[in-house]
């Protein structure tokens, strides 16, 4: 998956280039050097918001490596059932 970055000006001047790039991966559109929008192919968007998305899909998204995900111990103890 290729990630493309375009300025707002580049996007306005060549939207078809952005659409072609979105077929290969997300296109980040910047305003004044900061990411402001993301263009995705409809198939990728549907995969992300659809019911078939798995935790693996979500963890594979660009930028998630910077998210702190604290995972602690279980709050409740597991009990072993008595068998008769």
PyMOL commands that set and color helices and strands:
alter all, ss='L'
color gray80, all
select helices_A, chain A and resi 8-13+15-22+42-49+55-59+64-66
alter helices_A, ss='H'
color red, helices_A
select strands_A, chain A and resi 4-7+27-31+34-39
alter strands_A, ss='S'
color yellow, strands_A
deselect
rebuild
show_as cartoon
